[in-house]
């Protein structure tokens, strides 16, 4: 198994000291795996063991409302170690852009497209799922450029907000088809962004590991109680009983275990997102444990 050493020397300004507690994110580009998201130690370092089926990835660091640029380590070779240094400049307010490229006609993911913020050197490439990410983008209005052989080039104006992630879904058209590109833009909840809700939602839905409800869905559904939303998940019975195991789901409210009924402390209008995992095998590490074998419902408030 290969080891990847992140020196993760995240400076607040050139020449400043190491930054402990920064969150380092490693997203694999050649394997369908959950991204690694861990905090640096007191010396600003993080060591990550790379799985056998992955050798390439993109890495960046986040600290509060600030993030570093993306770094792409050289291809990882078993038995070798790589060091990546990431710099965070807290004096420059910045945000993130996360997007998905699809074919305008078929809806299929578009891979190997070059995505860049015009006027800046950083560039991302869409992966097999059509996903791309640009971090450390200065707050403000920018022009996004997308290029791919066989597709019409696209330029789109996007607003980047400090400390927030702007999500884009972009429908590219094939040349010389006379259709207009389609761009849908949304800004994520900062609270859920920090708690990695969107990251778990993406990979949970991609790999079939959980069911996720956003505030927009809950508002459209307009339930009387939040338990009514959770009971929409197949095999979850009234009273949040797991039909497979016969026992009750554990419920977390803002990362705190709730012993009482979930409908007592929170109203549906107060909920920003819900995650439901039906068994221990699908649980993220932060919600695992022997008491979670019946499954878990995680509720986040606004």
C-alpha positions as CSV (number, residue, x, y, z in Angstrom):
1,X,0.0,0.0,0.0
2,X,1.3,3.4,-1.0
3,X,1.6,6.2,1.5
4,X,1.0,9.8,0.6
5,X,2.6,12.4,3.0
6,X,1.0,15.8,3.0
7,X,3.4,18.2,4.4
8,X,0.3,20.5,4.4
9,X,2.3,23.5,5.3
10,X,-0.6,25.9,5.2
11,X,0.7,29.4,5.6
12,X,-1.6,32.3,6.5
13,X,0.9,34.5,4.6
14,X,4.3,33.9,3.1
15,X,6.9,33.0,5.7
16,X,4.3,32.5,8.5
17,X,4.2,29.5,10.7
18,X,2.6,26.1,10.0
19,X,-1.2,26.0,10.4
20,X,-2.6,23.1,12.5
21,X,-6.2,22.1,12.3
22,X,-6.6,22.9,8.6
23,X,-8.9,20.4,6.8
24,X,-7.1,18.6,3.9
25,X,-9.4,17.2,1.2
26,X,-8.1,14.5,-1.2
27,X,-10.5,13.6,-4.0
28,X,-9.5,10.6,-6.1
29,X,-9.8,11.1,-9.9
30,X,-9.2,7.5,-11.0
31,X,-11.4,5.6,-8.5
32,X,-14.9,5.9,-7.2
33,X,-14.2,6.3,-3.6
34,X,-15.2,8.7,-0.9
35,X,-12.8,11.7,-0.7
36,X,-10.4,11.8,2.2
37,X,-11.2,14.7,4.6
38,X,-8.9,15.0,7.6
39,X,-7.5,17.8,9.8
40,X,-3.8,18.5,10.0
41,X,-1.9,17.7,13.2
42,X,-0.2,20.2,15.5
43,X,2.8,20.4,13.1
44,X,0.6,21.1,10.1
45,X,1.1,17.7,8.6
46,X,-1.2,14.9,7.5
47,X,-0.2,11.4,6.4
48,X,-2.6,9.5,4.2
49,X,-2.4,5.8,3.1
50,X,-3.5,5.4,-0.5
51,X,-5.7,2.4,-1.4
52,X,-4.5,-0.1,-4.0
53,X,-7.1,0.9,-6.6
54,X,-6.2,4.6,-6.6
55,X,-3.0,6.4,-7.8
56,X,-4.2,9.9,-8.9
57,X,-6.0,12.7,-7.1
58,X,-6.6,16.3,-6.4
59,X,-5.8,17.8,-3.0
60,X,-6.6,21.1,-1.3
61,X,-6.8,22.6,2.2
62,X,-9.6,24.6,3.9
63,X,-9.5,26.7,7.0
64,X,-12.5,28.6,8.1
65,X,-13.8,30.6,5.1
66,X,-10.5,30.3,3.2
67,X,-9.0,27.6,1.1
68,X,-5.8,26.8,-0.8
69,X,-5.5,26.3,-4.5
70,X,-5.7,22.8,-5.9
71,X,-2.6,20.6,-6.2
72,X,-2.2,17.5,-8.3
73,X,0.4,15.1,-6.9
74,X,2.4,13.0,-9.4
75,X,1.1,9.5,-10.0
76,X,1.5,7.5,-6.8
77,X,3.7,4.4,-7.0
78,X,3.5,1.6,-4.4
79,X,6.3,2.0,-1.9
80,X,7.0,5.6,-2.7
81,X,6.0,8.7,-0.7
82,X,4.9,12.1,-2.1
83,X,4.9,15.4,-0.3
84,X,2.4,18.2,-1.2
85,X,2.6,21.7,0.3
86,X,-0.6,23.7,0.4
87,X,-0.8,27.5,1.1
88,X,-3.8,29.3,2.5
89,X,-3.7,33.1,2.2
90,X,-6.3,34.3,4.7
91,X,-6.0,37.9,3.6
92,X,-7.8,37.1,0.3
93,X,-11.5,36.2,0.7
94,X,-12.2,33.2,-1.5
95,X,-14.9,30.6,-2.3
96,X,-15.2,27.4,-4.2
97,X,-16.8,26.3,-7.4
98,X,-18.1,22.7,-7.8
99,X,-19.8,21.6,-11.0
100,X,-21.0,18.8,-13.1
101,X,-20.8,18.7,-16.9
102,X,-23.3,16.8,-18.9
103,X,-24.2,16.4,-22.5
104,X,-27.1,18.8,-23.3
105,X,-29.0,16.2,-25.3
106,X,-28.3,12.9,-23.5
107,X,-27.7,14.0,-19.9
108,X,-24.6,11.8,-19.8
109,X,-21.4,13.0,-17.9
110,X,-18.8,14.8,-20.0
111,X,-15.2,13.9,-18.9
112,X,-11.8,15.4,-19.8
113,X,-13.2,19.0,-20.2
114,X,-10.9,21.8,-19.2
115,X,-12.5,24.2,-16.8
116,X,-10.9,27.5,-15.7
117,X,-11.6,30.9,-14.2
118,X,-10.5,33.2,-17.0
119,X,-7.5,35.3,-16.0
120,X,-6.3,32.8,-13.3
121,X,-3.7,30.1,-13.8
122,X,-5.6,27.3,-12.0
123,X,-7.4,24.8,-14.2
124,X,-9.5,21.7,-13.5
125,X,-10.5,18.8,-15.6
126,X,-13.8,17.0,-15.3
127,X,-13.6,13.4,-14.2
128,X,-15.6,10.3,-15.4
129,X,-18.7,11.5,-13.6
130,X,-18.3,15.0,-15.2
131,X,-17.4,16.5,-11.9
132,X,-14.9,19.4,-11.4
133,X,-13.8,21.6,-8.5
134,X,-12.0,24.9,-8.3
135,X,-10.9,26.1,-4.9
136,X,-9.4,29.3,-3.6
137,X,-11.3,31.4,-6.2
138,X,-11.3,35.1,-5.1
139,X,-14.7,36.3,-4.1
140,X,-16.5,38.3,-6.7
141,X,-17.7,38.0,-10.3
142,X,-15.7,35.8,-12.7
143,X,-16.0,34.4,-16.1
144,X,-15.8,30.6,-16.3
145,X,-14.4,29.0,-19.4
146,X,-15.0,25.4,-20.5
147,X,-13.2,23.7,-23.4
148,X,-13.4,20.2,-24.8
149,X,-12.7,18.7,-28.2
150,X,-16.0,17.9,-29.9
151,X,-18.1,20.3,-27.8
152,X,-18.8,24.0,-28.3
153,X,-16.7,26.2,-26.0
154,X,-18.6,27.9,-23.2
155,X,-18.1,31.0,-21.2
156,X,-20.4,31.7,-18.2
157,X,-20.4,34.5,-15.6
158,X,-20.5,33.2,-12.1
159,X,-20.6,35.0,-8.7
160,X,-18.2,33.5,-6.0
161,X,-19.1,34.2,-2.4
162,X,-16.4,34.2,0.4
163,X,-16.5,31.0,2.4
164,X,-19.3,29.4,0.3
165,X,-19.4,26.8,-2.4
166,X,-21.3,27.6,-5.6
167,X,-22.7,24.6,-7.4
168,X,-23.1,24.5,-11.2
169,X,-24.7,22.0,-13.5
170,X,-23.7,22.7,-17.1
171,X,-25.1,21.1,-20.2
172,X,-22.6,21.2,-23.0
173,X,-23.6,21.0,-26.7
174,X,-21.8,19.0,-29.4
175,X,-20.6,20.9,-32.4
176,X,-22.2,21.8,-34.8
177,X,-25.5,21.2,-33.0
178,X,-27.4,24.5,-32.8
179,X,-28.6,24.3,-29.2
180,X,-27.9,26.8,-26.4
181,X,-25.8,25.6,-23.4
182,X,-27.7,25.2,-20.2
183,X,-26.3,26.4,-16.8
184,X,-28.0,25.9,-13.4
185,X,-26.3,27.6,-10.5
186,X,-27.0,27.3,-6.7
187,X,-25.2,28.3,-3.6
188,X,-24.8,25.8,-0.8
189,X,-25.7,26.3,2.9
190,X,-22.5,27.3,4.7
191,X,-23.5,25.3,7.7
192,X,-24.0,22.1,5.7
193,X,-20.9,22.7,3.7
194,X,-18.8,22.8,6.9
195,X,-20.4,19.6,8.1
196,X,-19.6,17.8,4.8
197,X,-23.3,17.1,4.2
198,X,-23.0,17.7,0.4
199,X,-19.9,15.6,0.1
200,X,-21.7,12.6,1.8
201,X,-24.8,13.3,-0.3
202,X,-22.9,13.1,-3.5
203,X,-21.0,9.9,-2.7
204,X,-23.9,8.3,-0.8
205,X,-26.2,8.7,-3.8
206,X,-23.5,7.7,-6.3
207,X,-22.6,4.5,-4.4
208,X,-26.1,3.8,-3.0
209,X,-25.1,4.3,0.7
210,X,-27.9,6.5,2.0
211,X,-30.9,8.7,1.3
212,X,-30.7,12.5,1.6
213,X,-33.3,15.3,1.8
214,X,-32.5,18.9,1.3
215,X,-34.3,21.9,2.7
216,X,-35.8,22.6,-0.8
217,X,-37.3,19.0,-0.8
218,X,-38.7,19.4,2.7
219,X,-40.3,22.7,1.8
220,X,-42.0,21.2,-1.2
221,X,-43.1,18.1,0.7
222,X,-44.4,20.3,3.6
223,X,-44.6,17.5,6.2
224,X,-46.3,18.0,9.6
225,X,-43.4,16.3,11.3
226,X,-39.8,15.6,10.3
227,X,-40.3,11.9,11.1
228,X,-42.7,11.8,8.1
229,X,-39.8,12.6,5.8
230,X,-37.6,9.9,7.3
231,X,-40.4,7.3,7.0
232,X,-40.4,7.9,3.2
233,X,-37.2,5.8,3.0
234,X,-38.0,2.2,2.0
235,X,-37.9,-0.3,4.9
236,X,-38.3,2.5,7.5
237,X,-41.6,2.0,9.4
238,X,-43.6,4.4,11.5
239,X,-41.7,5.2,14.7
240,X,-38.4,5.0,12.7
241,X,-38.3,1.2,13.0
242,X,-35.9,-0.6,10.6
243,X,-38.0,-3.3,8.9
244,X,-35.0,-5.4,8.2
245,X,-33.6,-5.5,11.8
246,X,-36.7,-4.8,13.8
247,X,-34.9,-2.2,15.9
248,X,-35.1,1.6,16.0
249,X,-32.8,4.0,14.1
250,X,-30.4,6.1,16.1
251,X,-31.2,9.8,15.6
252,X,-28.6,12.6,15.6
253,X,-29.6,16.3,15.7
254,X,-26.8,18.6,14.7
255,X,-24.3,15.8,15.6
256,X,-25.8,15.2,19.0
257,X,-27.5,11.9,19.8
258,X,-31.3,12.4,20.6
259,X,-32.9,10.0,23.0
260,X,-36.4,11.6,22.8
261,X,-38.7,11.6,19.8
262,X,-37.1,13.6,16.9
263,X,-40.3,15.5,16.4
264,X,-40.1,17.1,19.9
265,X,-37.0,19.3,19.5
266,X,-37.3,20.4,15.9
267,X,-39.9,21.5,13.4
268,X,-39.6,20.7,9.6
269,X,-39.3,24.5,8.8
270,X,-36.1,24.5,11.0
271,X,-34.4,21.7,9.1
272,X,-31.6,22.3,6.5
273,X,-30.9,18.7,5.6
274,X,-31.5,15.0,6.6
275,X,-29.4,11.9,6.0
276,X,-30.7,8.4,6.5
277,X,-28.5,5.3,6.6
278,X,-30.3,1.9,6.9
279,X,-27.4,-0.2,8.2
280,X,-23.9,-0.3,9.7
281,X,-22.3,-1.1,6.3
282,X,-23.4,2.2,4.7
283,X,-22.6,4.4,7.7
284,X,-19.9,7.1,7.4
285,X,-17.2,6.7,10.1
286,X,-18.4,9.7,12.1
287,X,-21.8,8.0,12.7
288,X,-20.6,4.5,13.2
289,X,-20.3,2.3,16.3
290,X,-21.9,-0.8,17.7
291,X,-25.1,1.0,18.7
292,X,-25.7,2.1,15.1
293,X,-26.3,-1.4,13.6
294,X,-30.0,-0.6,13.1
295,X,-29.2,2.5,11.0
296,X,-29.0,6.2,11.6
297,X,-30.9,9.4,10.8
298,X,-28.9,12.6,10.9
299,X,-30.8,15.9,11.0
300,X,-29.2,19.3,10.5
301,X,-30.9,22.5,11.4
302,X,-30.6,25.8,9.6
